[in-house]
Amino acid sequence: MEQKRSLPMQLWTNKALIGKLAKNDFKTRYAGSYLGIIWAFVQPVITVLVYWLVFEKGFSAKPELFASGLEVPFVVYLTSGLVPWFYFSEALTHSTNALIEYNYLVKKVVFQISILPAVKVVAACFIHAFFIGVLYLIYLCYGFSPQLCNVQLLYYSFCMMALVLALSYTFCSVVIFFRDLSQIIAIALQIGMWATPIMWSVSNLAGHPRLLALFKLNPLYYVVMGYRWSLFEGKWFWQEWGLTLYFWAFTIVLFLIGNWVFKRLQPHFSDVL
């Protein structure tokens, strides 16, 4: 009976188990090291500092949000793009390898293995929540005032979770049979970081409407810009209804594809692992 349930229903039914496994996954990831989970926060912080020193101090970069006429300090602008990107890259990398890492559970007939990618996606939320707090603290320290629109950070974080989860079911299924996929994803993430307006402003493409339209096809564009709309421009997600509809249509299609691929390959997982 459990196997006949749809994937969304399986995730909802096992939400408590997903939460417990996610907490355990996060705690055990750094078990045995002296600093423990502190290592989870060190690399992103150092990355932000390095980019800030290189681009603002080294190249004197001063990106602006021309739509609002407000000059945004580079460290705030940069962090607002890196925070969702860190979550996306970490959650996608770990969820892709979820079935390989938990191969001993995949071989158990009674275990609902469809929740394993979701466990990795939820586990990445703990670090993401911390960095949203850091982002908002930096935002306030630079003189910005709290706005009601800021609550949309939660909505756009949910968007990112949904997108990663939709991708993870295809990737975690295929990587079992094609291990090189992990390396391909790592390269794609390197390219994707520069294809997303994280360290550059979309205002630079104002004179190139076709190129801008191409960049908007990247679903991460919607999320990263959503963080900035929520913090700097006071824009609600329904004001960008076209991008909102596109993002959710794109994500739902990816989820349906992932669901189909996962179900087709699932009978062969235990044989390969």
N, C-alpha and C positions, 0 to 999 in steps of 0.2 A: 504494500500500500504506500509506504514511504517513497519508493522509487517512482511511483506514478505521479507524485505531486510536481507541480511546476517549480522551476528554480526559484522564483520570487517567494513562493509559499514555503519552500524548504528553508530559505534564509530567514524568513519571518518566524517560522515555527522554532527554529534553533537559535534565535537571537541571543538568548541567555547563555547558551553554550559558546556561541561565537565570542561574546564579551569575555567570558572566563578564559577561553583559550588565547584570546588576544592579549589579555593582561599577563598571562603566563609566558607567552611568546616574547613580549617586550622585556619582561624581567630576566628571562633565561638567555636572551641574545647576548648579553654582556657579562654573564655569570663567569666567575673565575678571574676577572680582571680587577685590579686594585680600585680603579675609579668607578667600576660598574657602569650604570646607565648614564653617567656623566659623559661618557664617550659619544653617546647618541646626539648630544648637543654641541660638542666641541667642533666637529667638522663643519656644520653649517655656519656657526658663528665665525670661524676663521675664514670661511669662504666669503662671507659678507664683508668682513674687514679687509680682506685682500682686494676684492673688487672696488670697494670704497676708496682705498688708498691709491690704487692704480688709476681709476677713472676720474675721481674728483681731485685728488692731490697731484697725481702724475700728469693727467691730461686736462685738468680743470674743467671737467664736464659739468654742465648745468642744465639738465633737461627741464623743460617747462611743459605744463599742461595748457596749451594755448587756447583750448576751448573755454576755459574758465578765466584765463588771464592771470592765473596764480602761479608764481614761481615756486617750485617744490624743491626743497633741499635734496641733493642727490642721494644721500643715505636713506632718506624716507622713500623716495621714488624707487630706488634699487631694492630695498627690503620688501616693499609691497609686491614686487614681482618675483623675488627669490623665494619668499615664504610658500606660495602655492606650488612653485616649481620643485622645491625640495620635497614637498609631500608627494607630488606626482611621480617623481623619479624614484624615490625610495619605495613607495607603495607598489609601483609597477614592477620594479626589479624583484622585490621579495615575493609578490603574489605570483609572478611568472614561475618562480621556482618552488612554489608552495607544495605541490604534489611530490616533487623530488625530495624535498626536505622532510616531509611527513610520509615518506613511502611506507613506513611500517603501519600507518593508519589506512593507507590506500588498499593494503592487502587484507584488511579486516572487512569481511562481508557486511557486518552489522553497522559499520560506521558510515555516516553520511558525509562522504568526501567532498561533496559539492560546497561545503561551508569553508573548506580550507583556504581558498583564495580570499574569501571575505575576512577570515581571521587576520591575514596579513594586511589587508586594507585597513581594518579597524585598528590593528596594532600601531600602524604608522600615524594614527590620529593623536596619540599621546604626545609625540614630539611636535606635531603640527599645532596642537592646542597651546603648547608652550611658546612656540614662535609667533603665533598670533598675538599672544600676550606681550611678547617682546616688541613686535611691530607696533602695537597700539601704544606701548609705553614710549617708544621713539617718536611716534606721531604726536603724542601729547607734549613731550619734552621740547619739540621744535615749535611749540606755540599754537598748534591746531586745537580747535575746540571740539568736544564730543558732539556728534550729530546723530539724529535718529537713524539716518541712512547707514551709519556704521554697523548696525545689526545685520546688514546684508553680508558681512563677512562670513556669517554662519551659513547663509544660503549658498554662497559661492564655494565654500568648503565642501558642502554637500554635493554640489555639482561636480567638484573634482573627485570626490569619493565615487560617485556614480559612474563617471567616465573611466576611472581606473578599474573599477569592478567589471564594467562591460568589456574592457580590453583583456582583463586577466583570464577570463574563461577560455578564450581562444588561445592565448599565449601559453598558459599553464598546461593545456592539453597537447599542444603541438611540440613544446619543448621536450617532452618525454621521449618523443620519437626523433626529434631533430635538435640535439643539444646546442648546435651552433647558434640557435635562435637567441640565446642569452647574449652572445657577443654582438649580434646584429642589433638587438635592442639597445645595448650600451652605446653603440655608434649612433643609432637613431636619436638617442637622448642628447648626445653631444650636439648633433645638428639641430635638433628641436629647440634647444635652449636659445640658439641664435635666430631661429625662425619665429620665435615668440618675442613680443616686445617687452623684454625684461630689462635689458641694459640700454635700450634705445627707445626713442619716442615715436609713436605712430604719426605725430605731426610732421616728421621728416618725409612722409610719403604723401603729403597733402597734394603735391603736384603730379602724383602718379596714381590715379584712381583705380586703374586695372591691377596694378601691383598691390595696392592696399586691399582690394577685393580678394585677391589671392591669399594674402596673409590672414584675412578674416575667416577663410575656410578652415584654418587650424582651430580646433575646438578649444585649445588652451588660450587662444587670443581672448575668447569670451570670459574665461575665468580670471586671467591676469588683469585684463582691463576692468573687470567687475570689481576686483579689489580696489583699484584706483578710483573707479566711479564712486564706490562706497566711502572712500576716505577723503578724496579731494574735490570731487565735482558734485556730490550730493545727488547723484542720479540713481533712480530706482531701476531695477532690472526690467520692469515692464515698459519703461521708456525706450528700451532697445528690444522691442518685441520681436523684430525680425531675427536678430542674433539669438535671442532666447529660444524661439521656435526651432531655429536651425540646430542649436546645440542639443536640445532635448530629442529632436528627431534623429540626429546623428548618433547620440548615445543609445537610444532605444534600439536602433538598427544594429549597432555594434553588440548590444546585449543579446538580441535575438540570434545573431550569428554565433556569438560565443556559446549560447545555450545549445544551439544545434551541434556545433563542433564538439562540445564537451560530451553530450549524450552519445554522439556517434563513436567517439574514441574511448569512452569510459570502460566498455567491456574489455579493452585490451591493455589498460593501465597496469594491472597487476602482473601481466605476462612480461611486459618490458621492464618494469621496475624490479 
